[in-house]
Amino acid sequence: MKTVLVTGGVRGIGKSIALKFKEKGYRVCAVYSRDEEAAKAVSALGIEVYQADVSKENDVVALFQKIGVVDVLVNNAGVSLIKQIQDVTYDEYNALMSVNMGGAFLCSREAAKGMIAKQNGLIVNISSVWGEVGGSCESVYSASKAALIGFTKALAKELGWSGIRVNSVSPGVIDTKMNAHFSAEDMQALKEEIPMGRIGQGEDVANAVLYLEENTYVTGIDLPVNGGFSIV
């Protein structure tokens, strides 16, 4: 049985990804930082849950010691920051980067050790449409997600010779708590900008990640999942 590790895997997009792989018969390990209630709910569905702060090296090393070698790593854990650049503190910048990019680096580094040993594996980084085109008042968040896309392409070149594939998925506007700050009017305005005419669901992103797992000759790509939102 293959093992899948999903960071930020107890709610939102991460939960959808975890449940998708559980349905397919994988051993699924979901990582969370603080949301105990969501973790209990996911655990009740037969998914292994582990508490760790992916921005802390010791937590990540200990996490992989507990779980063992993983076949698929999904770096989904992330935080957002909506502020104009002149109002962003350096501490806020560092805190966001340490999770969004730092967490992906640490988890990929630890996962790669086991994957290299068996000459097989898949890493999927969850980026964002803002990593592709940038988002006003989300410059730091956009920078972190753009960094993930660059990290994906470089790591795909580096690890491909060891039989490891690395890809990213860039969701657009998805119906999650991260977008709960938008008013109904805002969401309607966004919907009108999306060629497919609807807000995305976690299932849409989960299907994209599963596609990348099942297509073993696909590596180094960023797969937009945004209903056409990023079409220029």
Biotite code that builds the C-alpha atoms (Angstrom):
import biotite.structure as struc

atoms = struc.array([
    struc.Atom([0.000, 0.000, 0.000], chain_id="A", res_id=1, res_name="MET", atom_name="CA", element="C"),
    struc.Atom([1.357, 3.396, -0.972], chain_id="A", res_id=2, res_name="LYS", atom_name="CA", element="C"),
    struc.Atom([1.697, 6.124, 1.655], chain_id="A", res_id=3, res_name="THR", atom_name="CA", element="C"),
    struc.Atom([0.575, 9.689, 0.968], chain_id="A", res_id=4, res_name="VAL", atom_name="CA", element="C"),
    struc.Atom([1.492, 12.582, 3.256], chain_id="A", res_id=5, res_name="LEU", atom_name="CA", element="C"),
    struc.Atom([-0.595, 15.762, 2.981], chain_id="A", res_id=6, res_name="VAL", atom_name="CA", element="C"),
    struc.Atom([0.470, 18.822, 4.956], chain_id="A", res_id=7, res_name="THR", atom_name="CA", element="C"),
    struc.Atom([-2.390, 21.047, 6.036], chain_id="A", res_id=8, res_name="GLY", atom_name="CA", element="C"),
    struc.Atom([-4.473, 17.956, 5.421], chain_id="A", res_id=9, res_name="GLY", atom_name="CA", element="C"),
    struc.Atom([-7.347, 18.259, 7.893], chain_id="A", res_id=10, res_name="VAL", atom_name="CA", element="C"),
    struc.Atom([-9.393, 21.007, 6.255], chain_id="A", res_id=11, res_name="ARG", atom_name="CA", element="C"),
    struc.Atom([-10.001, 22.812, 2.982], chain_id="A", res_id=12, res_name="GLY", atom_name="CA", element="C"),
    struc.Atom([-8.046, 21.718, -0.074], chain_id="A", res_id=13, res_name="ILE", atom_name="CA", element="C"),
    struc.Atom([-5.778, 19.459, 1.981], chain_id="A", res_id=14, res_name="GLY", atom_name="CA", element="C"),
    struc.Atom([-8.709, 17.531, 3.416], chain_id="A", res_id=15, res_name="LYS", atom_name="CA", element="C"),
    struc.Atom([-10.166, 17.041, -0.067], chain_id="A", res_id=16, res_name="SER", atom_name="CA", element="C"),
    struc.Atom([-6.821, 15.667, -1.280], chain_id="A", res_id=17, res_name="ILE", atom_name="CA", element="C"),
    struc.Atom([-6.494, 13.360, 1.734], chain_id="A", res_id=18, res_name="ALA", atom_name="CA", element="C"),
    struc.Atom([-10.017, 11.985, 1.246], chain_id="A", res_id=19, res_name="LEU", atom_name="CA", element="C"),
    struc.Atom([-9.453, 11.454, -2.487], chain_id="A", res_id=20, res_name="LYS", atom_name="CA", element="C"),
    struc.Atom([-6.406, 9.273, -1.854], chain_id="A", res_id=21, res_name="PHE", atom_name="CA", element="C"),
    struc.Atom([-8.183, 7.444, 0.974], chain_id="A", res_id=22, res_name="LYS", atom_name="CA", element="C"),
    struc.Atom([-10.959, 6.556, -1.483], chain_id="A", res_id=23, res_name="GLU", atom_name="CA", element="C"),
    struc.Atom([-8.306, 5.125, -3.812], chain_id="A", res_id=24, res_name="LYS", atom_name="CA", element="C"),
    struc.Atom([-6.948, 2.811, -1.131], chain_id="A", res_id=25, res_name="GLY", atom_name="CA", element="C"),
    struc.Atom([-3.795, 4.664, -0.090], chain_id="A", res_id=26, res_name="TYR", atom_name="CA", element="C"),
    struc.Atom([-2.457, 4.959, 3.427], chain_id="A", res_id=27, res_name="ARG", atom_name="CA", element="C"),
    struc.Atom([-3.052, 8.652, 4.083], chain_id="A", res_id=28, res_name="VAL", atom_name="CA", element="C"),
    struc.Atom([-1.247, 10.758, 6.674], chain_id="A", res_id=29, res_name="CYS", atom_name="CA", element="C"),
    struc.Atom([-2.571, 14.283, 7.261], chain_id="A", res_id=30, res_name="ALA", atom_name="CA", element="C"),
    struc.Atom([-0.509, 16.894, 9.065], chain_id="A", res_id=31, res_name="VAL", atom_name="CA", element="C"),
    struc.Atom([-2.038, 19.766, 11.022], chain_id="A", res_id=32, res_name="TYR", atom_name="CA", element="C"),
    struc.Atom([-0.697, 22.533, 13.222], chain_id="A", res_id=33, res_name="SER", atom_name="CA", element="C"),
    struc.Atom([-3.461, 23.771, 15.540], chain_id="A", res_id=34, res_name="ARG", atom_name="CA", element="C"),
    struc.Atom([-6.972, 22.720, 14.487], chain_id="A", res_id=35, res_name="ASP", atom_name="CA", element="C"),
    struc.Atom([-7.641, 19.861, 16.914], chain_id="A", res_id=36, res_name="GLU", atom_name="CA", element="C"),
    struc.Atom([-11.348, 19.677, 16.096], chain_id="A", res_id=37, res_name="GLU", atom_name="CA", element="C"),
    struc.Atom([-10.741, 19.271, 12.361], chain_id="A", res_id=38, res_name="ALA", atom_name="CA", element="C"),
    struc.Atom([-8.006, 16.717, 13.082], chain_id="A", res_id=39, res_name="ALA", atom_name="CA", element="C"),
    struc.Atom([-10.389, 14.588, 15.144], chain_id="A", res_id=40, res_name="LYS", atom_name="CA", element="C"),
    struc.Atom([-13.008, 14.713, 12.399], chain_id="A", res_id=41, res_name="ALA", atom_name="CA", element="C"),
    struc.Atom([-10.511, 13.587, 9.752], chain_id="A", res_id=42, res_name="VAL", atom_name="CA", element="C"),
    struc.Atom([-9.122, 10.872, 12.018], chain_id="A", res_id=43, res_name="SER", atom_name="CA", element="C"),
    struc.Atom([-12.638, 9.474, 12.373], chain_id="A", res_id=44, res_name="ALA", atom_name="CA", element="C"),
    struc.Atom([-12.630, 8.960, 8.602], chain_id="A", res_id=45, res_name="LEU", atom_name="CA", element="C"),
    struc.Atom([-9.697, 6.539, 8.793], chain_id="A", res_id=46, res_name="GLY", atom_name="CA", element="C"),
    struc.Atom([-6.905, 8.983, 8.032], chain_id="A", res_id=47, res_name="ILE", atom_name="CA", element="C"),
    struc.Atom([-3.795, 9.097, 10.207], chain_id="A", res_id=48, res_name="GLU", atom_name="CA", element="C"),
    struc.Atom([-3.279, 12.555, 11.707], chain_id="A", res_id=49, res_name="VAL", atom_name="CA", element="C"),
    struc.Atom([-0.015, 14.040, 12.953], chain_id="A", res_id=50, res_name="TYR", atom_name="CA", element="C"),
    struc.Atom([0.583, 17.388, 14.619], chain_id="A", res_id=51, res_name="GLN", atom_name="CA", element="C"),
    struc.Atom([3.602, 19.349, 13.393], chain_id="A", res_id=52, res_name="ALA", atom_name="CA", element="C"),
    struc.Atom([4.612, 22.887, 12.520], chain_id="A", res_id=53, res_name="ASP", atom_name="CA", element="C"),
    struc.Atom([6.104, 22.510, 9.041], chain_id="A", res_id=54, res_name="VAL", atom_name="CA", element="C"),
    struc.Atom([8.057, 25.735, 9.459], chain_id="A", res_id=55, res_name="SER", atom_name="CA", element="C"),
    struc.Atom([10.122, 24.133, 12.250], chain_id="A", res_id=56, res_name="LYS", atom_name="CA", element="C"),
    struc.Atom([12.928, 21.804, 11.213], chain_id="A", res_id=57, res_name="GLU", atom_name="CA", element="C"),
    struc.Atom([12.794, 19.647, 14.347], chain_id="A", res_id=58, res_name="ASN", atom_name="CA", element="C"),
    struc.Atom([9.052, 19.080, 13.911], chain_id="A", res_id=59, res_name="ASP", atom_name="CA", element="C"),
    struc.Atom([9.470, 18.004, 10.297], chain_id="A", res_id=60, res_name="VAL", atom_name="CA", element="C"),
    struc.Atom([12.368, 15.651, 10.993], chain_id="A", res_id=61, res_name="VAL", atom_name="CA", element="C"),
    struc.Atom([10.407, 14.045, 13.854], chain_id="A", res_id=62, res_name="ALA", atom_name="CA", element="C"),
    struc.Atom([7.323, 13.767, 11.627], chain_id="A", res_id=63, res_name="LEU", atom_name="CA", element="C"),
    struc.Atom([9.121, 11.719, 8.981], chain_id="A", res_id=64, res_name="PHE", atom_name="CA", element="C"),
    struc.Atom([10.707, 9.536, 11.629], chain_id="A", res_id=65, res_name="GLN", atom_name="CA", element="C"),
    struc.Atom([7.190, 8.638, 12.812], chain_id="A", res_id=66, res_name="LYS", atom_name="CA", element="C"),
    struc.Atom([5.647, 8.096, 9.381], chain_id="A", res_id=67, res_name="ILE", atom_name="CA", element="C"),
    struc.Atom([8.559, 6.491, 7.549], chain_id="A", res_id=68, res_name="GLY", atom_name="CA", element="C"),
    struc.Atom([9.114, 6.544, 3.803], chain_id="A", res_id=69, res_name="VAL", atom_name="CA", element="C"),
    struc.Atom([6.331, 8.206, 1.810], chain_id="A", res_id=70, res_name="VAL", atom_name="CA", element="C"),
    struc.Atom([5.431, 7.520, -1.810], chain_id="A", res_id=71, res_name="ASP", atom_name="CA", element="C"),
    struc.Atom([3.602, 10.798, -2.382], chain_id="A", res_id=72, res_name="VAL", atom_name="CA", element="C"),
    struc.Atom([4.179, 14.104, -0.614], chain_id="A", res_id=73, res_name="LEU", atom_name="CA", element="C"),
    struc.Atom([1.659, 16.922, -1.053], chain_id="A", res_id=74, res_name="VAL", atom_name="CA", element="C"),
    struc.Atom([2.973, 20.229, 0.276], chain_id="A", res_id=75, res_name="ASN", atom_name="CA", element="C"),
    struc.Atom([-0.343, 21.955, 0.882], chain_id="A", res_id=76, res_name="ASN", atom_name="CA", element="C"),
    struc.Atom([0.151, 23.764, 4.218], chain_id="A", res_id=77, res_name="ALA", atom_name="CA", element="C"),
    struc.Atom([0.001, 27.493, 3.718], chain_id="A", res_id=78, res_name="GLY", atom_name="CA", element="C"),
    struc.Atom([-1.005, 30.810, 5.238], chain_id="A", res_id=79, res_name="VAL", atom_name="CA", element="C"),
    struc.Atom([-2.208, 33.996, 3.576], chain_id="A", res_id=80, res_name="SER", atom_name="CA", element="C"),
    struc.Atom([-1.621, 37.686, 4.178], chain_id="A", res_id=81, res_name="LEU", atom_name="CA", element="C"),
    struc.Atom([-3.746, 40.438, 2.681], chain_id="A", res_id=82, res_name="ILE", atom_name="CA", element="C"),
    struc.Atom([-2.053, 43.791, 3.198], chain_id="A", res_id=83, res_name="LYS", atom_name="CA", element="C"),
    struc.Atom([-0.574, 46.581, 1.175], chain_id="A", res_id=84, res_name="GLN", atom_name="CA", element="C"),
    struc.Atom([3.200, 46.276, 1.017], chain_id="A", res_id=85, res_name="ILE", atom_name="CA", element="C"),
    struc.Atom([3.854, 49.399, 3.134], chain_id="A", res_id=86, res_name="GLN", atom_name="CA", element="C"),
    struc.Atom([1.941, 47.802, 6.020], chain_id="A", res_id=87, res_name="ASP", atom_name="CA", element="C"),
    struc.Atom([3.680, 44.411, 5.989], chain_id="A", res_id=88, res_name="VAL", atom_name="CA", element="C"),
    struc.Atom([6.224, 43.903, 8.760], chain_id="A", res_id=89, res_name="THR", atom_name="CA", element="C"),
    struc.Atom([9.370, 41.871, 8.273], chain_id="A", res_id=90, res_name="TYR", atom_name="CA", element="C"),
    struc.Atom([8.156, 39.459, 10.965], chain_id="A", res_id=91, res_name="ASP", atom_name="CA", element="C"),
    struc.Atom([4.959, 38.887, 8.968], chain_id="A", res_id=92, res_name="GLU", atom_name="CA", element="C"),
    struc.Atom([6.997, 38.345, 5.817], chain_id="A", res_id=93, res_name="TYR", atom_name="CA", element="C"),
    struc.Atom([9.245, 35.799, 7.550], chain_id="A", res_id=94, res_name="ASN", atom_name="CA", element="C"),
    struc.Atom([6.327, 33.995, 9.203], chain_id="A", res_id=95, res_name="ALA", atom_name="CA", element="C"),
    struc.Atom([4.525, 33.529, 5.874], chain_id="A", res_id=96, res_name="LEU", atom_name="CA", element="C"),
    struc.Atom([7.621, 32.481, 3.936], chain_id="A", res_id=97, res_name="MET", atom_name="CA", element="C"),
    struc.Atom([8.665, 30.011, 6.630], chain_id="A", res_id=98, res_name="SER", atom_name="CA", element="C"),
    struc.Atom([5.393, 28.115, 6.211], chain_id="A", res_id=99, res_name="VAL", atom_name="CA", element="C"),
    struc.Atom([4.592, 28.468, 2.505], chain_id="A", res_id=100, res_name="ASN", atom_name="CA", element="C"),
    struc.Atom([8.101, 27.980, 1.137], chain_id="A", res_id=101, res_name="MET", atom_name="CA", element="C"),
    struc.Atom([10.106, 26.827, 4.144], chain_id="A", res_id=102, res_name="GLY", atom_name="CA", element="C"),
    struc.Atom([7.645, 24.061, 4.987], chain_id="A", res_id=103, res_name="GLY", atom_name="CA", element="C"),
    struc.Atom([7.699, 22.769, 1.422], chain_id="A", res_id=104, res_name="ALA", atom_name="CA", element="C"),
    struc.Atom([11.501, 22.790, 1.442], chain_id="A", res_id=105, res_name="PHE", atom_name="CA", element="C"),
    struc.Atom([11.801, 20.923, 4.747], chain_id="A", res_id=106, res_name="LEU", atom_name="CA", element="C"),
    struc.Atom([9.172, 18.299, 3.899], chain_id="A", res_id=107, res_name="CYS", atom_name="CA", element="C"),
    struc.Atom([10.563, 17.778, 0.400], chain_id="A", res_id=108, res_name="SER", atom_name="CA", element="C"),
    struc.Atom([14.075, 17.372, 1.770], chain_id="A", res_id=109, res_name="ARG", atom_name="CA", element="C"),
    struc.Atom([13.017, 14.710, 4.261], chain_id="A", res_id=110, res_name="GLU", atom_name="CA", element="C"),
    struc.Atom([10.715, 12.913, 1.803], chain_id="A", res_id=111, res_name="ALA", atom_name="CA", element="C"),
    struc.Atom([13.411, 12.886, -0.877], chain_id="A", res_id=112, res_name="ALA", atom_name="CA", element="C"),
    struc.Atom([15.754, 10.859, 1.338], chain_id="A", res_id=113, res_name="LYS", atom_name="CA", element="C"),
    struc.Atom([13.418, 7.861, 1.327], chain_id="A", res_id=114, res_name="GLY", atom_name="CA", element="C"),
    struc.Atom([12.341, 8.361, -2.269], chain_id="A", res_id=115, res_name="MET", atom_name="CA", element="C"),
    struc.Atom([15.933, 8.436, -3.517], chain_id="A", res_id=116, res_name="ILE", atom_name="CA", element="C"),
    struc.Atom([16.660, 5.220, -1.651], chain_id="A", res_id=117, res_name="ALA", atom_name="CA", element="C"),
    struc.Atom([13.861, 3.400, -3.492], chain_id="A", res_id=118, res_name="LYS", atom_name="CA", element="C"),
    struc.Atom([14.266, 5.350, -6.760], chain_id="A", res_id=119, res_name="GLN", atom_name="CA", element="C"),
    struc.Atom([10.624, 6.342, -6.939], chain_id="A", res_id=120, res_name="ASN", atom_name="CA", element="C"),
    struc.Atom([8.233, 8.989, -5.623], chain_id="A", res_id=121, res_name="GLY", atom_name="CA", element="C"),
    struc.Atom([6.092, 12.036, -6.276], chain_id="A", res_id=122, res_name="LEU", atom_name="CA", element="C"),
    struc.Atom([6.138, 15.498, -4.717], chain_id="A", res_id=123, res_name="ILE", atom_name="CA", element="C"),
    struc.Atom([3.265, 17.901, -5.432], chain_id="A", res_id=124, res_name="VAL", atom_name="CA", element="C"),
    struc.Atom([3.494, 21.514, -4.292], chain_id="A", res_id=125, res_name="ASN", atom_name="CA", element="C"),
    struc.Atom([0.220, 23.414, -3.952], chain_id="A", res_id=126, res_name="ILE", atom_name="CA", element="C"),
    struc.Atom([0.895, 26.879, -5.336], chain_id="A", res_id=127, res_name="SER", atom_name="CA", element="C"),
    struc.Atom([-1.760, 29.412, -6.385], chain_id="A", res_id=128, res_name="SER", atom_name="CA", element="C"),
    struc.Atom([-3.030, 31.416, -9.323], chain_id="A", res_id=129, res_name="VAL", atom_name="CA", element="C"),
    struc.Atom([-1.373, 34.377, -7.566], chain_id="A", res_id=130, res_name="TRP", atom_name="CA", element="C"),
    struc.Atom([1.928, 32.550, -7.894], chain_id="A", res_id=131, res_name="GLY", atom_name="CA", element="C"),
    struc.Atom([1.357, 32.627, -11.645], chain_id="A", res_id=132, res_name="GLU", atom_name="CA", element="C"),
    struc.Atom([0.042, 36.159, -12.172], chain_id="A", res_id=133, res_name="VAL", atom_name="CA", element="C"),
    struc.Atom([0.401, 37.988, -8.826], chain_id="A", res_id=134, res_name="GLY", atom_name="CA", element="C"),
    struc.Atom([-2.336, 39.383, -6.614], chain_id="A", res_id=135, res_name="GLY", atom_name="CA", element="C"),
    struc.Atom([-2.741, 43.004, -5.552], chain_id="A", res_id=136, res_name="SER", atom_name="CA", element="C"),
    struc.Atom([-2.441, 43.454, -1.762], chain_id="A", res_id=137, res_name="CYS", atom_name="CA", element="C"),
    struc.Atom([-1.059, 39.904, -1.579], chain_id="A", res_id=138, res_name="GLU", atom_name="CA", element="C"),
    struc.Atom([2.487, 40.557, -2.766], chain_id="A", res_id=139, res_name="SER", atom_name="CA", element="C"),
    struc.Atom([4.210, 38.444, -0.104], chain_id="A", res_id=140, res_name="VAL", atom_name="CA", element="C"),
    struc.Atom([1.748, 35.564, -0.508], chain_id="A", res_id=141, res_name="TYR", atom_name="CA", element="C"),
    struc.Atom([2.148, 35.766, -4.292], chain_id="A", res_id=142, res_name="SER", atom_name="CA", element="C"),
    struc.Atom([5.937, 35.740, -3.944], chain_id="A", res_id=143, res_name="ALA", atom_name="CA", element="C"),
    struc.Atom([5.826, 32.610, -1.772], chain_id="A", res_id=144, res_name="SER", atom_name="CA", element="C"),
    struc.Atom([3.625, 30.788, -4.275], chain_id="A", res_id=145, res_name="LYS", atom_name="CA", element="C"),
    struc.Atom([5.766, 31.874, -7.235], chain_id="A", res_id=146, res_name="ALA", atom_name="CA", element="C"),
    struc.Atom([8.774, 30.538, -5.328], chain_id="A", res_id=147, res_name="ALA", atom_name="CA", element="C"),
    struc.Atom([7.024, 27.172, -5.061], chain_id="A", res_id=148, res_name="LEU", atom_name="CA", element="C"),
    struc.Atom([6.657, 26.990, -8.834], chain_id="A", res_id=149, res_name="ILE", atom_name="CA", element="C"),
    struc.Atom([10.364, 27.725, -9.333], chain_id="A", res_id=150, res_name="GLY", atom_name="CA", element="C"),
    struc.Atom([11.245, 25.210, -6.619], chain_id="A", res_id=151, res_name="PHE", atom_name="CA", element="C"),
    struc.Atom([9.087, 22.616, -8.378], chain_id="A", res_id=152, res_name="THR", atom_name="CA", element="C"),
    struc.Atom([10.826, 23.001, -11.728], chain_id="A", res_id=153, res_name="LYS", atom_name="CA", element="C"),
    struc.Atom([14.331, 22.955, -10.256], chain_id="A", res_id=154, res_name="ALA", atom_name="CA", element="C"),
    struc.Atom([13.622, 19.954, -8.046], chain_id="A", res_id=155, res_name="LEU", atom_name="CA", element="C"),
    struc.Atom([12.074, 18.048, -10.959], chain_id="A", res_id=156, res_name="ALA", atom_name="CA", element="C"),
    struc.Atom([15.361, 18.407, -12.841], chain_id="A", res_id=157, res_name="LYS", atom_name="CA", element="C"),
    struc.Atom([17.396, 17.447, -9.789], chain_id="A", res_id=158, res_name="GLU", atom_name="CA", element="C"),
    struc.Atom([15.395, 14.407, -8.679], chain_id="A", res_id=159, res_name="LEU", atom_name="CA", element="C"),
    struc.Atom([14.206, 13.056, -12.020], chain_id="A", res_id=160, res_name="GLY", atom_name="CA", element="C"),
    struc.Atom([17.378, 10.988, -12.344], chain_id="A", res_id=161, res_name="TRP", atom_name="CA", element="C"),
    struc.Atom([16.346, 9.214, -9.134], chain_id="A", res_id=162, res_name="SER", atom_name="CA", element="C"),
    struc.Atom([12.925, 8.281, -10.488], chain_id="A", res_id=163, res_name="GLY", atom_name="CA", element="C"),
    struc.Atom([11.172, 11.050, -8.542], chain_id="A", res_id=164, res_name="ILE", atom_name="CA", element="C"),
    struc.Atom([8.637, 13.371, -10.132], chain_id="A", res_id=165, res_name="ARG", atom_name="CA", element="C"),
    struc.Atom([7.920, 16.893, -8.857], chain_id="A", res_id=166, res_name="VAL", atom_name="CA", element="C"),
    struc.Atom([4.955, 18.985, -9.968], chain_id="A", res_id=167, res_name="ASN", atom_name="CA", element="C"),
    struc.Atom([2.858, 21.860, -8.694], chain_id="A", res_id=168, res_name="SER", atom_name="CA", element="C"),
    struc.Atom([-0.845, 22.641, -8.805], chain_id="A", res_id=169, res_name="VAL", atom_name="CA", element="C"),
    struc.Atom([-2.044, 26.253, -8.836], chain_id="A", res_id=170, res_name="SER", atom_name="CA", element="C"),
    struc.Atom([-5.648, 26.574, -7.635], chain_id="A", res_id=171, res_name="PRO", atom_name="CA", element="C"),
    struc.Atom([-7.694, 29.648, -8.454], chain_id="A", res_id=172, res_name="GLY", atom_name="CA", element="C"),
    struc.Atom([-10.594, 30.798, -6.311], chain_id="A", res_id=173, res_name="VAL", atom_name="CA", element="C"),
    struc.Atom([-11.585, 27.743, -4.269], chain_id="A", res_id=174, res_name="ILE", atom_name="CA", element="C"),
    struc.Atom([-14.453, 27.523, -1.784], chain_id="A", res_id=175, res_name="ASP", atom_name="CA", element="C"),
    struc.Atom([-12.432, 27.245, 1.444], chain_id="A", res_id=176, res_name="THR", atom_name="CA", element="C"),
    struc.Atom([-12.117, 29.069, 4.774], chain_id="A", res_id=177, res_name="LYS", atom_name="CA", element="C"),
    struc.Atom([-9.117, 30.970, 3.379], chain_id="A", res_id=178, res_name="MET", atom_name="CA", element="C"),
    struc.Atom([-11.565, 32.821, 1.127], chain_id="A", res_id=179, res_name="ASN", atom_name="CA", element="C"),
    struc.Atom([-14.237, 33.280, 3.808], chain_id="A", res_id=180, res_name="ALA", atom_name="CA", element="C"),
    struc.Atom([-13.313, 36.961, 4.173], chain_id="A", res_id=181, res_name="HIS", atom_name="CA", element="C"),
    struc.Atom([-14.840, 37.697, 0.770], chain_id="A", res_id=182, res_name="PHE", atom_name="CA", element="C"),
    struc.Atom([-18.397, 39.062, 0.842], chain_id="A", res_id=183, res_name="SER", atom_name="CA", element="C"),
    struc.Atom([-21.152, 37.496, -1.252], chain_id="A", res_id=184, res_name="ALA", atom_name="CA", element="C"),
    struc.Atom([-20.786, 40.440, -3.632], chain_id="A", res_id=185, res_name="GLU", atom_name="CA", element="C"),
    struc.Atom([-17.032, 39.881, -3.908], chain_id="A", res_id=186, res_name="ASP", atom_name="CA", element="C"),
    struc.Atom([-17.523, 36.195, -4.641], chain_id="A", res_id=187, res_name="MET", atom_name="CA", element="C"),
    struc.Atom([-20.100, 36.982, -7.307], chain_id="A", res_id=188, res_name="GLN", atom_name="CA", element="C"),
    struc.Atom([-17.724, 39.477, -8.922], chain_id="A", res_id=189, res_name="ALA", atom_name="CA", element="C"),
    struc.Atom([-14.959, 36.874, -8.919], chain_id="A", res_id=190, res_name="LEU", atom_name="CA", element="C"),
    struc.Atom([-17.301, 34.279, -10.398], chain_id="A", res_id=191, res_name="LYS", atom_name="CA", element="C"),
    struc.Atom([-18.044, 36.636, -13.268], chain_id="A", res_id=192, res_name="GLU", atom_name="CA", element="C"),
    struc.Atom([-14.304, 36.776, -14.070], chain_id="A", res_id=193, res_name="GLU", atom_name="CA", element="C"),
    struc.Atom([-14.010, 32.986, -14.310], chain_id="A", res_id=194, res_name="ILE", atom_name="CA", element="C"),
    struc.Atom([-14.721, 31.575, -17.795], chain_id="A", res_id=195, res_name="PRO", atom_name="CA", element="C"),
    struc.Atom([-16.172, 28.376, -16.314], chain_id="A", res_id=196, res_name="MET", atom_name="CA", element="C"),
    struc.Atom([-18.663, 30.515, -14.373], chain_id="A", res_id=197, res_name="GLY", atom_name="CA", element="C"),
    struc.Atom([-18.212, 28.932, -10.961], chain_id="A", res_id=198, res_name="ARG", atom_name="CA", element="C"),
    struc.Atom([-16.039, 28.950, -7.869], chain_id="A", res_id=199, res_name="ILE", atom_name="CA", element="C"),
    struc.Atom([-13.745, 25.931, -7.603], chain_id="A", res_id=200, res_name="GLY", atom_name="CA", element="C"),
    struc.Atom([-14.160, 23.133, -5.080], chain_id="A", res_id=201, res_name="GLN", atom_name="CA", element="C"),
    struc.Atom([-11.563, 21.189, -3.129], chain_id="A", res_id=202, res_name="GLY", atom_name="CA", element="C"),
    struc.Atom([-12.494, 18.157, -5.217], chain_id="A", res_id=203, res_name="GLU", atom_name="CA", element="C"),
    struc.Atom([-11.252, 19.947, -8.339], chain_id="A", res_id=204, res_name="ASP", atom_name="CA", element="C"),
    struc.Atom([-7.789, 20.326, -6.836], chain_id="A", res_id=205, res_name="VAL", atom_name="CA", element="C"),
    struc.Atom([-7.800, 16.790, -5.431], chain_id="A", res_id=206, res_name="ALA", atom_name="CA", element="C"),
    struc.Atom([-8.546, 15.395, -8.888], chain_id="A", res_id=207, res_name="ASN", atom_name="CA", element="C"),
    struc.Atom([-5.577, 17.320, -10.301], chain_id="A", res_id=208, res_name="ALA", atom_name="CA", element="C"),
    struc.Atom([-3.225, 15.889, -7.672], chain_id="A", res_id=209, res_name="VAL", atom_name="CA", element="C"),
    struc.Atom([-4.495, 12.376, -8.356], chain_id="A", res_id=210, res_name="LEU", atom_name="CA", element="C"),
    struc.Atom([-3.914, 12.961, -12.086], chain_id="A", res_id=211, res_name="TYR", atom_name="CA", element="C"),
    struc.Atom([-0.282, 13.791, -11.353], chain_id="A", res_id=212, res_name="LEU", atom_name="CA", element="C"),
    struc.Atom([0.076, 10.611, -9.322], chain_id="A", res_id=213, res_name="GLU", atom_name="CA", element="C"),
    struc.Atom([-1.413, 8.421, -12.025], chain_id="A", res_id=214, res_name="GLU", atom_name="CA", element="C"),
    struc.Atom([0.516, 9.899, -14.986], chain_id="A", res_id=215, res_name="ASN", atom_name="CA", element="C"),
    struc.Atom([4.054, 8.746, -14.394], chain_id="A", res_id=216, res_name="THR", atom_name="CA", element="C"),
    struc.Atom([5.664, 10.596, -17.305], chain_id="A", res_id=217, res_name="TYR", atom_name="CA", element="C"),
    struc.Atom([4.572, 14.046, -16.108], chain_id="A", res_id=218, res_name="VAL", atom_name="CA", element="C"),
    struc.Atom([7.110, 16.075, -14.156], chain_id="A", res_id=219, res_name="THR", atom_name="CA", element="C"),
    struc.Atom([8.212, 19.677, -13.750], chain_id="A", res_id=220, res_name="GLY", atom_name="CA", element="C"),
    struc.Atom([4.850, 21.195, -14.630], chain_id="A", res_id=221, res_name="ILE", atom_name="CA", element="C"),
    struc.Atom([2.587, 23.700, -12.921], chain_id="A", res_id=222, res_name="ASP", atom_name="CA", element="C"),
    struc.Atom([-1.025, 22.636, -13.427], chain_id="A", res_id=223, res_name="LEU", atom_name="CA", element="C"),
    struc.Atom([-3.525, 25.521, -13.185], chain_id="A", res_id=224, res_name="PRO", atom_name="CA", element="C"),
    struc.Atom([-6.873, 24.561, -11.631], chain_id="A", res_id=225, res_name="VAL", atom_name="CA", element="C"),
    struc.Atom([-8.808, 27.799, -11.877], chain_id="A", res_id=226, res_name="ASN", atom_name="CA", element="C"),
    struc.Atom([-11.639, 27.474, -14.385], chain_id="A", res_id=227, res_name="GLY", atom_name="CA", element="C"),
    struc.Atom([-9.751, 29.672, -16.821], chain_id="A", res_id=228, res_name="GLY", atom_name="CA", element="C"),
    struc.Atom([-9.264, 32.535, -14.334], chain_id="A", res_id=229, res_name="PHE", atom_name="CA", element="C"),
    struc.Atom([-5.613, 33.032, -15.351], chain_id="A", res_id=230, res_name="SER", atom_name="CA", element="C"),
    struc.Atom([-6.229, 33.123, -19.105], chain_id="A", res_id=231, res_name="ILE", atom_name="CA", element="C"),
    struc.Atom([-4.783, 36.360, -20.484], chain_id="A", res_id=232, res_name="VAL", atom_name="CA", element="C"),
])
